[in-house]
Amino acid sequence: MLAGCVERRYVIESDPPGALVVANGQPIGATPVDGHFLYYGNYHFTLIKDGYETLQVDERFRAPWYEYYPIDFFSENIVPGKIEDVRRPKPYQFVPEGSPARR
């Protein structure tokens, strides 16, 4: 019998790319980077890039319809195959250090 599975992940991008991303206090790599999450809710990201102001952002990943009770039992355990839930927030825009736009 095949069991279902939901894979949850996010993709963080920045402009310009190559920023170090720290997700909830854990470094995960340079943009563009993806990470996995288990629970829907709020996540805090810190993006760091030399020559630019550090970004502190909060993203809320809301549960899709198939993750609400009692449907979640079927999507997690019964539906054959894998369901991929990929979240892609808009690319985060960096501001150069000392720029008048942030003063």
GIJOCOR-V183706 format. One record per residue. NEAR is the number of other C-alpha atoms within 12 Angstrom. D_FIRST is the distance of its C-alpha to the first C-alpha in whole Angstrom. Layout:
# GIJOCOR-V183706
near = [NEAR | NEAR]
d_first = [D_FIRST | D_FIRST]
This chain:
# GIJOCOR-V183706
near = [8 | 11 | 16 | 19 | 23 | 29 | 22 | 26 | 23 | 30 | 28 | 37 | 28 | 31 | 22 | 22 | 23 | 21 | 32 | 28 | 33 | 28 | 30 | 19 | 13 | 15 | 20 | 24 | 24 | 25 | 29 | 25 | 28 | 24 | 29 | 22 | 24 | 18 | 19 | 22 | 14 | 17 | 28 | 21 | 34 | 30 | 40 | 33 | 27 | 17 | 14 | 23 | 23 | 25 | 28 | 20 | 25 | 18 | 23 | 18 | 23 | 18 | 22 | 21 | 12 | 21 | 24 | 15 | 13 | 12 | 16 | 20 | 17 | 21 | 26 | 25 | 21 | 18 | 19 | 15 | 17 | 18 | 23 | 19 | 27 | 22 | 27 | 21 | 23 | 15 | 21 | 31 | 24 | 29 | 23 | 20 | 17 | 13 | 12 | 9 | 10 | 13 | 9]
d_first = [0 | 4 | 6 | 10 | 13 | 17 | 19 | 23 | 26 | 29 | 32 | 36 | 38 | 42 | 45 | 47 | 43 | 43 | 44 | 42 | 39 | 39 | 36 | 37 | 39 | 37 | 38 | 35 | 37 | 39 | 39 | 37 | 34 | 31 | 29 | 26 | 26 | 24 | 26 | 28 | 32 | 35 | 35 | 38 | 39 | 42 | 43 | 46 | 48 | 51 | 54 | 52 | 52 | 49 | 46 | 45 | 42 | 40 | 37 | 35 | 31 | 30 | 27 | 25 | 25 | 21 | 22 | 24 | 23 | 21 | 19 | 18 | 16 | 14 | 15 | 14 | 10 | 9 | 10 | 9 | 11 | 14 | 17 | 20 | 23 | 26 | 29 | 33 | 36 | 39 | 41 | 43 | 47 | 49 | 52 | 55 | 57 | 60 | 59 | 61 | 58 | 57 | 60]
